[in-house]
């Protein structure tokens, strides 16, 4: 297996140097699979993702995971009696949707990949998928509410899918309702919820689906209205929430915006009023909580993957626990949800290529997704069940950042609700928010 970035190929020596660990080096083959495969016998996977910029934290595990994939397929992959080498082409979106679209087009035109994969928020998945759809190149994406992927790109409820080449698996906006109802009912509150939702694909999808679900469950919802990503002043929203007496905040901010809001909320007295601070899209990673310091302890979030998930990744050869440990040993940071989520992306990609029977036939690869059932690090991904054509759903668990009782890291992520994923064990009870934990 070989690697290329948007600046050209990386040798084994330079790639190991880039990651800087002996542990990573053991995952790479000693001989590229190109040695036995002719040009037409190489599967080319384009992997497009945010590896720099404000969403760069979502891509921290990508190069390491690509190395694990290399180890798994060091001798190639056999499909319909033929052995193929595997080549991964890595491209950075720099967290820019416009660049994500252009980078996808450039990759398709210059490298002609057999499949493109991408993940991490609609700002990545949607422009990549649109470019692949226009070019007739199969793609699969993850980690964006499936409603934002499907309806945000023009899908219409009850009508045939307008998409032939782009596929997606992820949790849905509709999952947050039952997840939050289960999680929030673990603490006594006045059931007044303040919603902080941006004017973007995520915010619009959540506003459409989550607010009615919360109201149907007996919560009183106070929507502060859409705001623009990158806002630096949330005082109007904070005043609104304080005046309404909310004891729960549910926010879906662009990751850099949450610290701005939350620090202002503490300065203006809102944080002290709350019993639950529930955040999604932001608040997913330990580094974000460390940046908040004492304000981070007790923040509740959702987890689309956790080291306690009882599943393994065929593409990397590791269990969920081993993925978490490997991330920490290799990247030198606390484990990240993206380790499992993007391992699952590789699992689905390889499963589809094998199921196609001919990975060099783009139509066959696209057709394989229609009935694909794949074992992954996030559990079984089943495209045959819908909820709409070309989309499969994956589970969410409720979680809370708490003060670590041991180890080198100040925070730990506890599983506090498993209503949507009963196979995942609970690790702690949800605690009311209090500054400092």
N, C-alpha and C positions, 0 to 999 in steps of 0.2 A: 504494500500500500504506500502511496506517496501523498505528499501535501503540496499545495500551492496556495499562496496568498495573492491578493490583488497586486502585489509587487513582484510576483514570480515565485519560483519554487524555493523550498527550504531543504537543505541537506540534513541528514541525520545529526551531524555534529552541531550545526547551527540551531536546529530545532531543540535539541537537548539543552543547549546553552541558553536559549530563550526562556525555557521553563526553569532551568537552573537547579534540577534535582536529580539525584541518582535514581530515586524511586520512579520518576517518569521515564527515564531511559530504559528501564527494563520492559516497558510496555511496547516499545518500538521493535519491529522486525529487524533482524540483522541483514536481511536482503530484501530490497523492494520487490513486491510481487510483479512489477513490470518485467522482471527477469524471465518469467515464464509466459507472460501474456503478450500477445500481439496487440497493436493499437486498437483493433476492433474488439478486443477481449477485455477491455478495461471499463469498469463502471465508473462514471464520473458524477460525483455528488457535489453540488454547489451549496455551501453552507453560509448563509447571509445572516448577520446578526449585529447587534450593538455591542461593540467591544471597546468603545471609547465614548466620551460625552456623558450626558446625564443619565442615560440608561446603560452605561458601560458595565455596571455591576452585574447586570443580567448575563453578560458574556464571559465572566471571569473563568468559568470552568471549561469553556469551549475547546481550547487548544489541548488541554489535558484529556478531555473526553475523546477528542479525535485520536490522541495517542493510544488510548485504551482500545478504540475501534481497530487501530492498526495491529495491535497485538492479537485481537480475536481473529482477524482475517489476514494474518501474516502470510498464510499460504493460499490466499484467495478464497472465493466463495463458489461453491458448485451450484449451478442452476440448470435444471433440465439436462444433466449429464455433461455440462460444459463448465470449465473453471474460469472465473473472471478475477482479474485484479480489481482493487478498489482504490479510487483516487478521490480525495476530498479537496475542494477548492474553497478556501476561506476568504470571506469578504466582510469588511467592517462597514456598517451603515453610519457610524459616528453619531448614532441616535437621531438621525435626520430622516424623516419620511421621504423627502424628495430625493435624497441620496440613496435611500433604500431602493426606490423605484429605478433610478438610473443605474445603480450598481447591478441590479438584477438584469436589466436590459443589456448592459455591457458584458456581463458574464455569459449570458445566453448567446450573444453575437460572437464573442471571441472564443469561448470554450465549449459551447454546445453540450452542456451537462445533460445527463440522462434523468436526473431528478434534482430539484432544488428544495432545501429545507431551511426553515427560519423559525424564530420564536421571539417572544417577549414583547407584549403589548400590541394593540392594533396599529400603533405608529410604525411597527416593523412588519407585522404579518399581513396587513391589508395592502400596502403598496407592493410588497414582494409578490403576493398572490395575484394582484391585478396585472403586474408585468408578465408573470408566467402565463396567466390566462390569455393575454393578448398574443403571446408568442407561441402558444401551443406546447408549452413545456410543463410536465407534471410537477406539482409542488405539494409539500405537506408542511403545515405550520402548527404551532402550539403556544400556550400561555397567553391567551387573550380570550375574554368571554366569547363563546361561540356565536352569540347573537351579534356582537360587534363585528365579528368576521363575516357572518352570513348576511344579516340585514344591513349592516353598515356598508356593504359592497353592492347592494342592489337586490338581494334576495327578497322575495315577497311571500308572506305567509299564505299557504294554500296553493301556491302556484309552482310549476316545475322549476327546478334549480336552473339558474342561468349560467352555472359554472360547470365546465367539462374537465378542466385541468388542475384545479386548485382544491386542496383538501385540508381539513383542520381537525384537531382533537384538543379538547380543553374542558375545563369547567364552564358553566354557563352563568349568566346574570341571574337566571331563575334559581340557581342553587343557593345564592346568598340569602334568600328569604328563609327557607327552612333551616339553614345553618345558623343564621343570626337569631332566629326565634328560639332555637334550642339553646344556643349559647347564652343569650341575654336573660332568658328565664331562669338561669341558674343563680341570678342575683336579684334581690328585691330593688326595684326602681319604680319611678312614677310612669314609666313606659313612654316618656316623651323623648323623641329621637330627632336630633338635628342632622340634616343631610347636607354635606359639603361635596358638591358634584361639579366637576369642570365641564366646560363646553367642548367636549371631544367625544370620540366614538365610545369610549368606556363610560363616560358620564351620562351620555344620552341613553345608552343601552340599560344602564343601571336605573336611571330615573324612570324609564318606561316599565321595567319589570319589578324592581325591588320595592318601590314605594307602595304600590297596591298590595303586594304580598304582606308587607309589614302592617298596613292598616287592617287587612283582613284578619291578622293575628292579634289585633287588639292594641297595637302601638299607635300613638298619635305622632304624626310626622310633620316636621317643620323644615321645608326645603328653602335654603337660603338663595336658591337660584343659580344658574350657570355662571361661572367665572372663567376667565382666560388663564390657561397655563402660563406660568411665569409671573403670576401676580405677586406683588411684594407687600400688599397691605390687605389684611383680612379683618380689619377692625369692624367693618359694617356687619359682616357675617357673625363675628363673635358677639357683638352687641345684640344682634337679633336672637341668637341662641340663649344668651344670658336672660334677656327680657322674657323669653318664652319658658324659662325654667327647665330647659332640657337637662336630663341626667345621662343621656347617651348621645354620643356623636358618631356618625358613620361617614367616613370620608374616603374618596377615591382619587386622591390627588396625584399629579405627576410627582415622582419621587423627590425632586429638589424642593417642591412647594410645601411638603408636609412639615419640615422643621420650621419654616417661616411661620406657618399657621400655628403650630403647636407652641412655639415660644411666645408668640403674641397672645395665645389663649391663656398661658400661665401668667403673663404680665398683666393681663386685663381681668384675671380672676375666674375665667371660664373653666380652666383645668381643675380648680379646686371645687367646682360645683358638680363635676361629672362623677359618675360611678363606672362608666364604661367608655373608653376611647377606642373605637373600632376603626381600623384603617385597612384599606386594600390598595393594591398597586404600589403604594409606598409601604414602608414598615415591614418589608418582607425579609430584610437582611440584617444580620447582627451589626454590621458596620453603621447602618443608619441609626440604630438604637444607641450605639456607643457615641455617635456624634451628638445625640440629645442628652447624654449624661443622665442625671437623676430623673429627668422628665421621661426617659424611655422605659423605666421599670413599670410594668403594669399595662402597657399598651397592648391591646388585643388585635389580632390579625387573623387571616386565614392562611392555611398552608396547603398548597397543591402538591407538595411532596415534603416528607419528613423522614429523618433517619430511622424512625420507628415503623415506617411502611413495611409490611411483611412481604415485599416483592423483590425480585431480582431483575437485572438488565441483561438480556442475552447478548446485546451488541458489545457491551463492555466486559461481561463475565463477572460482574460484581453484584452482591446483595446491596440493599439500601444502606445497611449499616457500614458495609465496606466502602460504598461510594462516599459516605460522609467522612469516614476516617481517611480515605485516600485524598479527598479534597484538602483536608487540613494538612496532611503530610506533604502534599505536593504544592499547593498554592500558598500555604503558610498563613491561612486565615481560617476563621471559624466556618464550619460547613454551611453551604448555601442551598436553598431550595432548588436552585437552577442545576445543581449537580444531578439530581434525580430527574428533573423535568427534561433537561436536554439529553440525558442518557435515554429517556423514553423516546425522544425525537429520533435518535439514531436507531432505537429498537424498531420503531414503526417504519422508518425508511428502509431498513434492510429487509424487514418482513415483506414489504410491498414489492421490493425488487425481486426477491425470491419467488413470491407468489405470482408475479407477472409471467414467469416461464421464459421470458426474453427481456432482460433489463435494457437492451439496446433499442427496444421498440417502445417509443413513448406512449403510443396508444395502449399497448398492453400494460404498461406500468400504471397508467391512469385507470384503466379498467379494473386492475387488481384491488383498488381501494374500495370498490363497491361492496365487496363481501369480506374485506380483510378483518381478521381477528388476530390481534398480536398480543403476546405477553410482553410487558414492559415494566420499567422501574416504578411506574405509577399505577400498576395493575393492568387488567385486561382492557385493551382498547378495541372496541367492536364497532366498525363502521356500518355493519349491516343493520344496526338498531336505530340509526338516526341520532338525533331527533329530526334532522332534515338530511337530504342526500349530501354525501360527501363530508359529513360531520360526525364525530364520535365524542362522547362525553367522558370526563374523568372526574374523580372525586375531590372534594375539599374537606378539610377538617378545620375546626376552630382551634385557635392557639393564642397563647399569651406570652409576652416577653417578661421574664422574671429574673431576679438576681440569682446568679449561679452560686451554688453552695460549695462548689469545688472546681478545680481545673484552671486553665490559664485564661479563660475568657470571662468577662464580667456578666454577660447575659446568657440565659438559656431559653430555648423555645419549648414551652410545655404544650402538649396536646390537651385541650380542655373540652372539646366537643367532637364526637365522632358519629353524629346522627346520620350523616351521608356516607360514612365509611366505617361501618361497625367492625371491620377486620383490623382497623388500626387501634392499638391500645391507648386509652387515656393515660396521661402521666401526671396530671394535677387538676385540681378544681379551679375554676375561674375565680379570681379574687377581685374585689372592687378596686378601681383605680385610686391610687394615692401617690402623690409626688414622692419619689424616692423608694417606692415599693412598699 
